[in-house]
Amino acid sequence: MTPRKELFIKLRDQLKTVPELELVDLFRNQYAGEDWTAALIRISSIQWGTMTQKVQEGTCTVDVIFYCRDGWMDQFAGTGDQEGGLIEIDVIDSIVDAVQFLKGDQFSPLEQSDEETEEQEMQGVMSYRIAFETKVYRDLKKKYSGRKLTLTP
């Protein structure tokens, strides 16, 4: 399994523990103003560097993009929200709590590095990006293979 695939699978499984999220998936620009809440995972960039012993280490940035209807609890679900429709902020905090310090076999613990509101063209949809950084590791294919030589005098 590649580091990118392990990172996505572990993140997806961890985000599925947040009960308010109805969809957790790889980011493919697929959210089009639906009425469900979603956390889409985007592995933004990896800057690779080759190390000794045929191992590569990379600094990886992962974005979790949270989508929901703006004020969905109060306006769309028909329920009362004593906090004025700001439950989205609690969901963002739950996402950070679930992902912060998550680690795998091929990546070091994730640490939150940035967050901001995403520019959104859809009316009534809230979109928020939470960025995490980690170090990823992978073994390289050997350039040369060993051969046994027999010398005759």
N, CA, C and O atoms as a GROMACS GRO file, in nm:
protein
  612
    1MET      N    1   0.085  -0.118   0.000
    1MET     CA    2   0.000   0.000   0.000
    1MET      C    3   0.089   0.124   0.000
    1MET      O    4   0.191   0.128   0.070
    2THR      N    5   0.052   0.222  -0.077
    2THR     CA    6   0.131   0.345  -0.084
    2THR      C    7   0.099   0.435   0.035
    2THR      O    8  -0.007   0.421   0.096
    3PRO      N    9   0.190   0.528   0.069
    3PRO     CA   10   0.162   0.620   0.180
    3PRO      C   11   0.036   0.704   0.157
    3PRO      O   12  -0.041   0.728   0.250
    4ARG      N   13   0.014   0.746   0.034
    4ARG     CA   14  -0.103   0.828   0.002
    4ARG      C   15  -0.232   0.749   0.027
    4ARG      O   16  -0.329   0.802   0.082
    5LYS      N   17  -0.232   0.622  -0.014
    5LYS     CA   18  -0.351   0.539   0.004
    5LYS      C   19  -0.375   0.510   0.152
    5LYS      O   20  -0.489   0.517   0.199
    6GLU      N   21  -0.269   0.478   0.227
    6GLU     CA   22  -0.285   0.454   0.371
    6GLU      C   23  -0.336   0.579   0.441
    6GLU      O   24  -0.424   0.570   0.527
    7LEU      N   25  -0.283   0.693   0.404
    7LEU     CA   26  -0.325   0.821   0.463
    7LEU      C   27  -0.474   0.844   0.439
    7LEU      O   28  -0.547   0.880   0.532
    8PHE      N   29  -0.518   0.825   0.316
    8PHE     CA   30  -0.660   0.845   0.284
    8PHE      C   31  -0.749   0.748   0.363
    8PHE      O   32  -0.848   0.790   0.422
    9ILE      N   33  -0.714   0.620   0.363
    9ILE     CA   34  -0.798   0.519   0.430
    9ILE      C   35  -0.807   0.546   0.580
    9ILE      O   36  -0.916   0.538   0.638
   10LYS      N   37  -0.694   0.577   0.644
   10LYS     CA   38  -0.697   0.604   0.789
   10LYS      C   39  -0.779   0.730   0.818
   10LYS      O   40  -0.858   0.733   0.913
   11LEU      N   41  -0.761   0.834   0.737
   11LEU     CA   42  -0.838   0.958   0.755
   11LEU      C   43  -0.987   0.932   0.736
   11LEU      O   44  -1.069   0.977   0.816
   12ARG      N   45  -1.022   0.862   0.630
   12ARG     CA   46  -1.163   0.833   0.603
   12ARG      C   47  -1.226   0.757   0.720
   12ARG      O   48  -1.335   0.792   0.766
   13ASP      N   49  -1.157   0.654   0.767
   13ASP     CA   50  -1.212   0.575   0.877
   13ASP      C   51  -1.226   0.658   1.004
   13ASP      O   52  -1.323   0.642   1.078
   14GLN      N   53  -1.131   0.746   1.030
   14GLN     CA   54  -1.137   0.830   1.150
   14GLN      C   55  -1.249   0.933   1.139
   14GLN      O   56  -1.320   0.959   1.237
   15LEU      N   57  -1.266   0.992   1.021
   15LEU     CA   58  -1.372   1.092   1.004
   15LEU      C   59  -1.511   1.030   1.010
   15LEU      O   60  -1.608   1.098   1.044
   16LYS      N   61  -1.522   0.904   0.977
   16LYS     CA   62  -1.653   0.837   0.986
   16LYS      C   63  -1.700   0.822   1.130
   16LYS      O   64  -1.816   0.788   1.154
   17THR      N   65  -1.612   0.848   1.226
   17THR     CA   66  -1.653   0.844   1.367
   17THR      C   67  -1.723   0.973   1.410
   17THR      O   68  -1.781   0.977   1.518
   18VAL      N   69  -1.720   1.076   1.328
   18VAL     CA   70  -1.790   1.202   1.358
   18VAL      C   71  -1.935   1.184   1.312
   18VAL      O   72  -1.961   1.179   1.192
   19PRO      N   73  -2.030   1.173   1.406
   19PRO     CA   74  -2.168   1.136   1.370
   19PRO      C   75  -2.241   1.236   1.280
   19PRO      O   76  -2.334   1.198   1.210
   20GLU      N   77  -2.202   1.362   1.281
   20GLU     CA   78  -2.272   1.463   1.201
   20GLU      C   79  -2.238   1.454   1.052
   20GLU      O   80  -2.310   1.512   0.970
   21LEU      N   81  -2.132   1.383   1.016
   21LEU     CA   82  -2.091   1.373   0.876
   21LEU      C   83  -2.167   1.261   0.806
   21LEU      O   84  -2.166   1.146   0.850
   22GLU      N   85  -2.233   1.296   0.697
   22GLU     CA   86  -2.310   1.198   0.621
   22GLU      C   87  -2.229   1.138   0.507
   22GLU      O   88  -2.258   1.028   0.461
   23LEU      N   89  -2.128   1.211   0.459
   23LEU     CA   90  -2.042   1.162   0.352
   23LEU      C   91  -1.898   1.193   0.385
   23LEU      O   92  -1.865   1.307   0.417
   24VAL      N   93  -1.812   1.093   0.376
   24VAL     CA   94  -1.668   1.111   0.388
   24VAL      C   95  -1.608   1.042   0.266
   24VAL      O   96  -1.629   0.922   0.245
   25ASP      N   97  -1.533   1.118   0.185
   25ASP     CA   98  -1.484   1.063   0.059
   25ASP      C   99  -1.361   1.140   0.015
   25ASP      O  100  -1.325   1.241   0.074
   26LEU      N  101  -1.296   1.090  -0.090
   26LEU     CA  102  -1.185   1.158  -0.154
   26LEU      C  103  -1.240   1.278  -0.230
   26LEU      O  104  -1.345   1.268  -0.294
   27PHE      N  105  -1.172   1.391  -0.223
   27PHE     CA  106  -1.218   1.513  -0.290
   27PHE      C  107  -1.207   1.495  -0.442
   27PHE      O  108  -1.099   1.473  -0.496
   28ARG      N  109  -1.322   1.506  -0.508
   28ARG     CA  110  -1.328   1.500  -0.654
   28ARG      C  111  -1.415   1.614  -0.708
   28ARG      O  112  -1.467   1.608  -0.818
   29ASN      N  113  -1.428   1.718  -0.626
   29ASN     CA  114  -1.512   1.834  -0.660
   29ASN      C  115  -1.657   1.790  -0.684
   29ASN      O  116  -1.725   1.843  -0.771
   30GLN      N  117  -1.704   1.692  -0.604
   30GLN     CA  118  -1.834   1.633  -0.627
   30GLN      C  119  -1.948   1.695  -0.548
   30GLN      O  120  -2.064   1.660  -0.572
   31TYR      N  121  -1.920   1.786  -0.456
   31TYR     CA  122  -2.029   1.846  -0.378
   31TYR      C  123  -2.094   1.954  -0.462
   31TYR      O  124  -2.029   2.050  -0.504
   32ALA      N  125  -2.222   1.939  -0.486
   32ALA     CA  126  -2.292   2.036  -0.572
   32ALA      C  127  -2.417   2.091  -0.504
   32ALA      O  128  -2.524   2.095  -0.564
   33GLY      N  129  -2.402   2.133  -0.378
   33GLY     CA  130  -2.513   2.197  -0.309
   33GLY      C  131  -2.618   2.103  -0.254
   33GLY      O  132  -2.733   2.141  -0.235
   34GLU      N  133  -2.578   1.979  -0.227
   34GLU     CA  134  -2.671   1.884  -0.169
   34GLU      C  135  -2.709   1.925  -0.027
   34GLU      O  136  -2.650   2.018   0.029
   35ASP      N  137  -2.807   1.857   0.029
   35ASP     CA  138  -2.854   1.889   0.163
   35ASP      C  139  -2.787   1.807   0.271
   35ASP      O  140  -2.835   1.806   0.384
   36TRP      N  141  -2.677   1.737   0.241
   36TRP     CA  142  -2.609   1.657   0.341
   36TRP      C  143  -2.478   1.721   0.380
   36TRP      O  144  -2.423   1.805   0.308
   37THR      N  145  -2.428   1.680   0.494
   37THR     CA  146  -2.299   1.730   0.539
   37THR      C  147  -2.190   1.635   0.489
   37THR      O  148  -2.209   1.514   0.485
   38ALA      N  149  -2.077   1.692   0.451
   38ALA     CA  150  -1.970   1.611   0.393
   38ALA      C  151  -1.834   1.660   0.439
   38ALA      O  152  -1.813   1.778   0.465
   39ALA      N  153  -1.742   1.564   0.449
   39ALA     CA  154  -1.601   1.594   0.471
   39ALA      C  155  -1.527   1.526   0.357
   39ALA      O  156  -1.523   1.404   0.348
   40LEU      N  157  -1.467   1.606   0.270
   40LEU     CA  158  -1.394   1.553   0.156
   40LEU      C  159  -1.245   1.571   0.180
   40LEU      O  160  -1.200   1.678   0.222
   41ILE      N  161  -1.169   1.466   0.153
   41ILE     CA  162  -1.025   1.462   0.183
   41ILE      C  163  -0.948   1.491   0.055
   41ILE      O  164  -0.966   1.425  -0.047
   42ARG      N  165  -0.861   1.592   0.062
   42ARG     CA  166  -0.777   1.628  -0.052
   42ARG      C  167  -0.631   1.623  -0.008
   42ARG      O  168  -0.590   1.699   0.080
   43ILE      N  169  -0.553   1.535  -0.067
   43ILE     CA  170  -0.410   1.530  -0.040
   43ILE      C  171  -0.348   1.631  -0.135
   43ILE      O  172  -0.323   1.602  -0.252
   44SER      N  173  -0.322   1.752  -0.081
   44SER     CA  174  -0.287   1.867  -0.164
   44SER      C  175  -0.149   1.856  -0.229
   44SER      O  176  -0.135   1.873  -0.350
   45SER      N  177  -0.049   1.826  -0.148
   45SER     CA  178   0.086   1.823  -0.204
   45SER      C  179   0.177   1.737  -0.118
   45SER      O  180   0.157   1.722   0.002
   46ILE      N  181   0.277   1.681  -0.185
   46ILE     CA  182   0.383   1.608  -0.116
   46ILE      C  183   0.515   1.655  -0.177
   46ILE      O  184   0.535   1.644  -0.298
   47GLN      N  185   0.605   1.707  -0.094
   47GLN     CA  186   0.739   1.744  -0.140
   47GLN      C  187   0.833   1.632  -0.096
   47GLN      O  188   0.862   1.617   0.022
   48TRP      N  189   0.881   1.554  -0.194
   48TRP     CA  190   0.963   1.438  -0.166
   48TRP      C  191   1.111   1.472  -0.160
   48TRP      O  192   1.158   1.562  -0.230
   49GLY      N  193   1.182   1.399  -0.077
   49GLY     CA  194   1.328   1.406  -0.070
   49GLY      C  195   1.382   1.266  -0.052
   49GLY      O  196   1.327   1.188   0.026
   50THR      N  197   1.489   1.232  -0.123
   50THR     CA  198   1.546   1.098  -0.112
   50THR      C  199   1.644   1.094   0.003
   50THR      O  200   1.727   1.184   0.019
   51MET      N  201   1.632   0.990   0.083
   51MET     CA  202   1.719   0.973   0.198
   51MET      C  203   1.812   0.854   0.172
   51MET      O  204   1.808   0.795   0.065
   52THR      N  205   1.894   0.821   0.269
   52THR     CA  206   1.980   0.705   0.256
   52THR      C  207   1.898   0.578   0.270
   52THR      O  208   1.781   0.583   0.308
   53GLN      N  209   1.957   0.466   0.239
   53GLN     CA  210   1.893   0.334   0.249
   53GLN      C  211   1.770   0.321   0.159
   53GLN      O  212   1.677   0.247   0.191
   54LYS      N  213   1.770   0.393   0.048
   54LYS     CA  214   1.663   0.381  -0.053
   54LYS      C  215   1.524   0.408   0.005
   54LYS      O  216   1.429   0.335  -0.022
   55VAL      N  217   1.515   0.511   0.085
   55VAL     CA  218   1.389   0.553   0.145
   55VAL      C  219   1.362   0.698   0.104
   55VAL      O  220   1.454   0.780   0.101
   56GLN      N  221   1.237   0.728   0.074
   56GLN     CA  222   1.198   0.865   0.047
   56GLN      C  223   1.114   0.916   0.162
   56GLN      O  224   1.032   0.844   0.219
   57GLU      N  225   1.136   1.043   0.196
   57GLU     CA  226   1.057   1.110   0.298
   57GLU      C  227   0.993   1.231   0.232
   57GLU      O  228   1.057   1.301   0.154
   58GLY      N  229   0.869   1.255   0.264
   58GLY     CA  230   0.800   1.368   0.206
   58GLY      C  231   0.721   1.445   0.310
   58GLY      O  232   0.671   1.388   0.407
   59THR      N  233   0.711   1.575   0.288
   59THR     CA  234   0.624   1.659   0.371
   59THR      C  235   0.492   1.671   0.297
   59THR      O  236   0.487   1.716   0.182
   60CYS      N  237   0.386   1.629   0.364
   60CYS     CA  238   0.256   1.618   0.299
   60CYS      C  239   0.155   1.713   0.364
   60CYS      O  240   0.148   1.723   0.487
   61THR      N  241   0.078   1.780   0.281
   61THR     CA  242  -0.033   1.864   0.327
   61THR      C  243  -0.164   1.797   0.287
   61THR      O  244  -0.185   1.763   0.171
   62VAL      N  245  -0.251   1.779   0.386
   62VAL     CA  246  -0.381   1.716   0.364
   62VAL      C  247  -0.489   1.815   0.404
   62VAL      O  248  -0.484   1.873   0.513
   63ASP      N  249  -0.585   1.834   0.316
   63ASP     CA  250  -0.699   1.922   0.346
   63ASP      C  251  -0.823   1.837   0.371
   63ASP      O  252  -0.852   1.743   0.297
   64VAL      N  253  -0.896   1.870   0.477
   64VAL     CA  254  -1.028   1.815   0.499
   64VAL      C  255  -1.124   1.931   0.475
   64VAL      O  256  -1.122   2.031   0.547
   65ILE      N  257  -1.206   1.917   0.374
   65ILE     CA  258  -1.299   2.024   0.337
   65ILE      C  259  -1.438   1.985   0.384
   65ILE      O  260  -1.494   1.884   0.341
   66PHE      N  261  -1.492   2.067   0.473
   66PHE     CA  262  -1.623   2.042   0.534
   66PHE      C  263  -1.727   2.123   0.459
   66PHE      O  264  -1.714   2.244   0.444
   67TYR      N  265  -1.832   2.056   0.411
   67TYR     CA  266  -1.943   2.120   0.341
   67TYR      C  267  -2.072   2.096   0.417
   67TYR      O  268  -2.095   1.986   0.469
   68CYS      N  269  -2.155   2.197   0.423
   68CYS     CA  270  -2.291   2.179   0.475
   68CYS      C  271  -2.375   2.298   0.433
   68CYS      O  272  -2.324   2.402   0.390
   69ARG      N  273  -2.505   2.281   0.446
   69ARG     CA  274  -2.594   2.394   0.425
   69ARG      C  275  -2.571   2.493   0.537
   69ARG      O  276  -2.564   2.453   0.654
   70ASP      N  277  -2.559   2.617   0.506
   70ASP     CA  278  -2.533   2.720   0.606
   70ASP      C  279  -2.649   2.723   0.705
   70ASP      O  280  -2.763   2.747   0.668
   71GLY      N  281  -2.617   2.698   0.833
   71GLY     CA  282  -2.720   2.695   0.937
   71GLY      C  283  -2.817   2.580   0.921
   71GLY      O  284  -2.935   2.593   0.951
   72TRP      N  285  -2.765   2.464   0.874
   72TRP     CA  286  -2.854   2.355   0.836
   72TRP      C  287  -2.941   2.304   0.948
   72TRP      O  288  -3.054   2.262   0.923
   73MET      N  289  -2.894   2.304   1.070
   73MET     CA  290  -2.976   2.252   1.180
   73MET      C  291  -3.102   2.336   1.199
   73MET      O  292  -3.211   2.283   1.217
   74ASP      N  293  -3.085   2.466   1.194
   74ASP     CA  294  -3.198   2.555   1.221
   74ASP      C  295  -3.287   2.573   1.098
   74ASP      O  296  -3.410   2.581   1.111
   75GLN      N  297  -3.226   2.579   0.980
   75GLN     CA  298  -3.302   2.615   0.861
   75GLN      C  299  -3.353   2.497   0.781
   75GLN      O  300  -3.458   2.507   0.716
   76PHE      N  301  -3.281   2.384   0.784
   76PHE     CA  302  -3.317   2.275   0.694
   76PHE      C  303  -3.367   2.151   0.766
   76PHE      O  304  -3.455   2.081   0.714
   77ALA      N  305  -3.315   2.122   0.883
   77ALA     CA  306  -3.357   2.001   0.952
   77ALA      C  307  -3.483   2.024   1.035
   77ALA      O  308  -3.541   1.929   1.087
   78GLY      N  309  -3.525   2.149   1.047
   78GLY     CA  310  -3.646   2.179   1.121
   78GLY      C  311  -3.632   2.165   1.272
   78GLY      O  312  -3.731   2.157   1.343
   79THR      N  313  -3.510   2.162   1.319
   79THR     CA  314  -3.488   2.151   1.463
   79THR      C  315  -3.442   2.285   1.518
   79THR      O  316  -3.389   2.369   1.445
   80GLY      N  317  -3.464   2.303   1.645
   80GLY     CA  318  -3.419   2.425   1.710
   80GLY      C  319  -3.274   2.413   1.754
   80GLY      O  320  -3.234   2.311   1.810
   81ASP      N  321  -3.198   2.515   1.729
   81ASP     CA  322  -3.058   2.518   1.770
   81ASP      C  323  -3.042   2.639   1.861
   81ASP      O  324  -3.050   2.753   1.816
   82GLN      N  325  -3.018   2.613   1.989
   82GLN     CA  326  -3.008   2.723   2.086
   82GLN      C  327  -2.888   2.813   2.056
   82GLN      O  328  -2.879   2.923   2.110
   83GLU      N  329  -2.799   2.769   1.973
   83GLU     CA  330  -2.679   2.848   1.944
   83GLU      C  331  -2.693   2.930   1.816
   83GLU      O  332  -2.593   2.974   1.761
   84GLY      N  333  -2.813   2.950   1.770
   84GLY     CA  334  -2.835   3.036   1.655
   84GLY      C  335  -2.790   2.978   1.522
   84GLY      O  336  -2.749   3.053   1.434
   85GLY      N  337  -2.795   2.849   1.506
   85GLY     CA  338  -2.758   2.787   1.380
   85GLY      C  339  -2.608   2.776   1.360
   85GLY      O  340  -2.562   2.764   1.247
   86LEU      N  341  -2.532   2.781   1.467
   86LEU     CA  342  -2.386   2.776   1.455
   86LEU      C  343  -2.328   2.641   1.494
   86LEU      O  344  -2.212   2.632   1.533
   87ILE      N  345  -2.406   2.537   1.482
   87ILE     CA  346  -2.356   2.404   1.515
   87ILE      C  347  -2.243   2.362   1.421
   87ILE      O  348  -2.165   2.273   1.454
   88GLU      N  349  -2.233   2.426   1.304
   88GLU     CA  350  -2.125   2.396   1.210
   88GLU      C  351  -1.989   2.414   1.276
   88GLU      O  352  -1.895   2.339   1.247
   89ILE      N  353  -1.976   2.512   1.363
   89ILE     CA  354  -1.849   2.536   1.432
   89ILE      C  355  -1.815   2.418   1.521
   89ILE      O  356  -1.698   2.380   1.531
   90ASP      N  357  -1.915   2.360   1.586
   90ASP     CA  358  -1.891   2.241   1.667
   90ASP      C  359  -1.846   2.123   1.582
   90ASP      O  360  -1.760   2.045   1.623
   91VAL      N  361  -1.903   2.110   1.462
   91VAL     CA  362  -1.863   2.000   1.373
   91VAL      C  363  -1.719   2.020   1.328
   91VAL      O  364  -1.644   1.922   1.321
   92ILE      N  365  -1.680   2.141   1.298
   92ILE     CA  366  -1.541   2.169   1.259
   92ILE      C  367  -1.447   2.130   1.372
   92ILE      O  368  -1.343   2.067   1.349
   93ASP      N  369  -1.482   2.165   1.494
   93ASP     CA  370  -1.400   2.127   1.610
   93ASP      C  371  -1.395   1.975   1.628
   93ASP      O  372  -1.291   1.921   1.666
   94SER      N  373  -1.506   1.907   1.601
   94SER     CA  374  -1.509   1.760   1.610
   94SER      C  375  -1.418   1.696   1.505
   94SER      O  376  -1.352   1.595   1.531
   95ILE      N  377  -1.415   1.756   1.386
   95ILE     CA  378  -1.326   1.705   1.280
   95ILE      C  379  -1.181   1.719   1.323
   95ILE      O  380  -1.102   1.625   1.308
   96VAL      N  381  -1.144   1.835   1.377
   96VAL     CA  382  -1.006   1.856   1.422
   96VAL      C  383  -0.972   1.758   1.534
   96VAL      O  384  -0.864   1.699   1.532
   97ASP      N  385  -1.062   1.741   1.630
   97ASP     CA  386  -1.036   1.648   1.741
   97ASP      C  387  -1.016   1.505   1.690
   97ASP      O  388  -0.934   1.432   1.744
   98ALA      N  389  -1.092   1.465   1.588
   98ALA     CA  390  -1.082   1.329   1.535
   98ALA      C  391  -0.952   1.306   1.459
   98ALA      O  392  -0.897   1.196   1.463
   99VAL      N  393  -0.903   1.407   1.389
   99VAL     CA  394  -0.788   1.390   1.299
   99VAL      C  395  -0.654   1.423   1.364
   99VAL      O  396  -0.553   1.361   1.333
  100GLN      N  397  -0.654   1.520   1.454
  100GLN     CA  398  -0.528   1.566   1.515
  100GLN      C  399  -0.451   1.448   1.577
  100GLN      O  400  -0.507   1.373   1.657
  101PHE      N  401  -0.326   1.433   1.541
  101PHE     CA  402  -0.232   1.331   1.590
  101PHE      C  403  -0.262   1.189   1.541
  101PHE      O  404  -0.207   1.093   1.594
  102LEU      N  405  -0.347   1.175   1.440
  102LEU     CA  406  -0.368   1.045   1.377
  102LEU      C  407  -0.239   1.004   1.306
  102LEU      O  408  -0.178   1.086   1.239
  103LYS      N  409  -0.197   0.878   1.322
  103LYS     CA  410  -0.074   0.834   1.256
  103LYS      C  411  -0.094   0.696   1.196
  103LYS      O  412  -0.187   0.624   1.230
  104GLY      N  413  -0.002   0.661   1.106
  104GLY     CA  414  -0.007   0.532   1.041
  104GLY      C  415   0.131   0.471   1.030
  104GLY      O  416   0.227   0.524   1.086
  105ASP      N  417   0.141   0.360   0.960
  105ASP     CA  418   0.269   0.294   0.943
  105ASP      C  419   0.363   0.373   0.853
  105ASP      O  420   0.485   0.369   0.871
  106GLN      N  421   0.306   0.445   0.755
  106GLN     CA  422   0.388   0.517   0.658
  106GLN      C  423   0.376   0.669   0.670
  106GLN      O  424   0.424   0.741   0.582
  107PHE      N  425   0.314   0.717   0.777
  107PHE     CA  426   0.310   0.862   0.798
  107PHE      C  427   0.311   0.893   0.948
  107PHE      O  428   0.258   0.819   1.030
  108SER      N  429   0.374   1.005   0.979
  108SER     CA  430   0.385   1.051   1.118
  108SER      C  431   0.254   1.116   1.162
  108SER      O  432   0.166   1.139   1.078
  109PRO      N  433   0.238   1.147   1.292
  109PRO     CA  434   0.112   1.206   1.338
  109PRO      C  435   0.075   1.335   1.263
  109PRO      O  436   0.159   1.423   1.243
  110LEU      N  437  -0.051   1.343   1.224
  110LEU     CA  438  -0.102   1.463   1.157
  110LEU      C  439  -0.114   1.576   1.257
  110LEU      O  440  -0.158   1.557   1.371
  111GLU      N  441  -0.074   1.695   1.214
  111GLU     CA  442  -0.087   1.814   1.299
  111GLU      C  443  -0.153   1.925   1.220
  111GLU      O  444  -0.115   1.954   1.107
  112GLN      N  445  -0.252   1.987   1.281
  112GLN     CA  446  -0.323   2.095   1.213
  112GLN      C  447  -0.229   2.211   1.187
  112GLN      O  448  -0.155   2.253   1.276
  113SER      N  449  -0.232   2.263   1.064
  113SER     CA  450  -0.143   2.372   1.027
  113SER      C  451  -0.216   2.498   0.982
  113SER      O  452  -0.160   2.607   0.986
  114ASP      N  453  -0.341   2.483   0.939
  114ASP     CA  454  -0.409   2.598   0.880
  114ASP      C  455  -0.558   2.567   0.873
  114ASP      O  456  -0.599   2.450   0.872
  115GLU      N  457  -0.638   2.671   0.868
  115GLU     CA  458  -0.781   2.656   0.842
  115GLU      C  459  -0.835   2.786   0.789
  115GLU      O  460  -0.789   2.894   0.827
  116GLU      N  461  -0.934   2.775   0.702
  116GLU     CA  462  -0.995   2.895   0.646
  116GLU      C  463  -1.126   2.860   0.576
  116GLU      O  464  -1.150   2.744   0.543
  117THR      N  465  -1.207   2.960   0.554
  117THR     CA  466  -1.329   2.943   0.478
  117THR      C  467  -1.293   2.927   0.332
  117THR      O  468  -1.214   3.005   0.278
  118GLU      N  469  -1.350   2.827   0.267
  118GLU     CA  470  -1.328   2.808   0.124
  118GLU      C  471  -1.419   2.901   0.047
  118GLU      O  472  -1.532   2.927   0.088
  119GLU      N  473  -1.370   2.950  -0.065
  119GLU     CA  474  -1.457   3.030  -0.152
  119GLU      C  475  -1.562   2.937  -0.211
  119GLU      O  476  -1.529   2.830  -0.263
  120GLN      N  477  -1.685   2.977  -0.204
  120GLN     CA  478  -1.794   2.890  -0.244
  120GLN      C  479  -1.884   2.963  -0.341
  120GLN      O  480  -1.928   3.075  -0.314
  121GLU      N  481  -1.912   2.900  -0.453
  121GLU     CA  482  -1.999   2.961  -0.554
  121GLU      C  483  -2.145   2.922  -0.536
  121GLU      O  484  -2.233   2.983  -0.596
  122MET      N  485  -2.170   2.822  -0.453
  122MET     CA  486  -2.308   2.776  -0.432
  122MET      C  487  -2.374   2.857  -0.322
  122MET      O  488  -2.317   2.874  -0.214
  123GLN      N  489  -2.492   2.907  -0.348
  123GLN     CA  490  -2.566   2.985  -0.250
  123GLN      C  491  -2.611   2.896  -0.134
  123GLN      O  492  -2.658   2.785  -0.156
  124GLY      N  493  -2.597   2.946  -0.013
  124GLY     CA  494  -2.647   2.876   0.103
  124GLY      C  495  -2.563   2.758   0.149
  124GLY      O  496  -2.607   2.681   0.234
  125VAL      N  497  -2.443   2.743   0.095
  125VAL     CA  498  -2.356   2.632   0.133
  125VAL      C  499  -2.233   2.687   0.204
  125VAL      O  500  -2.168   2.780   0.156
  126MET      N  501  -2.203   2.628   0.317
  126MET     CA  502  -2.084   2.665   0.391
  126MET      C  503  -1.973   2.566   0.355
  126MET      O  504  -1.996   2.445   0.351
  127SER      N  505  -1.854   2.617   0.329
  127SER     CA  506  -1.741   2.533   0.296
  127SER      C  507  -1.620   2.581   0.375
  127SER      O  508  -1.587   2.699   0.373
  128TYR      N  509  -1.555   2.488   0.446
  128TYR     CA  510  -1.445   2.524   0.535
  128TYR      C  511  -1.331   2.425   0.517
  128TYR      O  512  -1.353   2.304   0.522
  129ARG      N  513  -1.210   2.476   0.496
  129ARG     CA  514  -1.093   2.392   0.474
  129ARG      C  515  -1.007   2.386   0.600
  129ARG      O  516  -0.972   2.489   0.658
  130ILE      N  517  -0.975   2.264   0.643
  130ILE     CA  518  -0.888   2.242   0.758
  130ILE      C  519  -0.766   2.167   0.707
  130ILE      O  520  -0.778   2.056   0.655
  131ALA      N  521  -0.647   2.226   0.722
  131ALA     CA  522  -0.524   2.167   0.669
  131ALA      C  523  -0.443   2.102   0.780
  131ALA      O  524  -0.434   2.153   0.892
  132PHE      N  525  -0.384   1.987   0.746
  132PHE     CA  526  -0.297   1.914   0.837
  132PHE      C  527  -0.167   1.882   0.763
  132PHE      O  528  -0.166   1.867   0.641
  133GLU      N  529  -0.059   1.873   0.838
  133GLU     CA  530   0.069   1.834   0.780
  133GLU      C  531   0.121   1.709   0.846
  133GLU      O  532   0.093   1.683   0.963
  134THR      N  533   0.198   1.631   0.770
  134THR     CA  534   0.257   1.509   0.819
  134THR      C  535   0.381   1.477   0.736
  134THR      O  536   0.403   1.536   0.630
  135LYS      N  537   0.460   1.385   0.784
  135LYS     CA  538   0.574   1.330   0.708
  135LYS      C  539   0.531   1.193   0.659
  135LYS      O  540   0.480   1.112   0.736
  136VAL      N  541   0.553   1.166   0.530
  136VAL     CA  542   0.522   1.035   0.473
  136VAL      C  543   0.652   0.968   0.431
  136VAL      O  544   0.750   1.035   0.396
  137TYR      N  545   0.652   0.836   0.433
  137TYR     CA  546   0.773   0.758   0.403
  137TYR      C  547   0.739   0.645   0.308
  137TYR      O  548   0.632   0.584   0.316
  138ARG      N  549   0.832   0.617   0.216
  138ARG     CA  550   0.816   0.501   0.128
  138ARG      C  551   0.952   0.449   0.087
  138ARG      O  552   1.050   0.523   0.079
  139ASP      N  553   0.956   0.319   0.061
  139ASP     CA  554   1.078   0.254   0.014
  139ASP      C  555   1.085   0.268  -0.137
  139ASP      O  556   0.985   0.258  -0.208
  140LEU      N  557   1.207   0.291  -0.186
  140LEU     CA  558   1.228   0.300  -0.330
  140LEU      C  559   1.267   0.164  -0.385
  140LEU      O  560   1.322   0.079  -0.314
  141LYS      N  561   1.239   0.145  -0.511
  141LYS     CA  562   1.282   0.024  -0.578
  141LYS      C  563   1.434   0.029  -0.592
  141LYS      O  564   1.490   0.133  -0.624
  142LYS      N  565   1.498  -0.083  -0.568
  142LYS     CA  566   1.644  -0.087  -0.576
  142LYS      C  567   1.690  -0.062  -0.719
  142LYS      O  568   1.635  -0.117  -0.814
  143LYS      N  569   1.791   0.021  -0.731
  143LYS     CA  570   1.844   0.054  -0.862
  143LYS      C  571   1.929  -0.060  -0.916
  143LYS      O  572   1.927  -0.089  -1.036
  144TYR      N  573   2.002  -0.125  -0.829
  144TYR     CA  574   2.087  -0.236  -0.868
  144TYR      C  575   2.050  -0.359  -0.787
  144TYR      O  576   2.008  -0.349  -0.672
  145SER      N  577   2.066  -0.474  -0.848
  145SER     CA  578   2.041  -0.598  -0.774
  145SER      C  579   2.174  -0.667  -0.749
  145SER      O  580   2.268  -0.653  -0.826
  146GLY      N  581   2.180  -0.740  -0.641
  146GLY     CA  582   2.303  -0.810  -0.606
  146GLY      C  583   2.320  -0.937  -0.688
  146GLY      O  584   2.222  -1.007  -0.715
  147ARG      N  585   2.440  -0.966  -0.726
  147ARG     CA  586   2.471  -1.089  -0.798
  147ARG      C  587   2.587  -1.158  -0.730
  147ARG      O  588   2.675  -1.094  -0.673
  148LYS      N  589   2.584  -1.287  -0.737
  148LYS     CA  590   2.693  -1.362  -0.680
  148LYS      C  591   2.795  -1.388  -0.792
  148LYS      O  592   2.762  -1.439  -0.899
  149LEU      N  593   2.918  -1.352  -0.763
  149LEU     CA  594   3.026  -1.372  -0.861
  149LEU      C  595   3.112  -1.488  -0.818
  149LEU      O  596   3.139  -1.506  -0.699
  150THR      N  597   3.155  -1.565  -0.914
  150THR     CA  598   3.248  -1.673  -0.888
  150THR      C  599   3.375  -1.644  -0.967
  150THR      O  600   3.373  -1.628  -1.089
  151LEU      N  601   3.484  -1.637  -0.895
  151LEU     CA  602   3.613  -1.610  -0.959
  151LEU      C  603   3.693  -1.740  -0.968
  151LEU      O  604   3.704  -1.815  -0.871
  152THR      N  605   3.747  -1.764  -1.083
  152THR     CA  606   3.833  -1.882  -1.101
  152THR      C  607   3.977  -1.835  -1.115
  152THR      O  608   4.005  -1.747  -1.197
  153PRO      N  609   4.068  -1.891  -1.037
  153PRO     CA  610   4.207  -1.849  -1.044
  153PRO      C  611   4.280  -1.903  -1.164
  153PRO      O  612   4.399  -1.874  -1.182
   0.00000   0.00000   0.00000
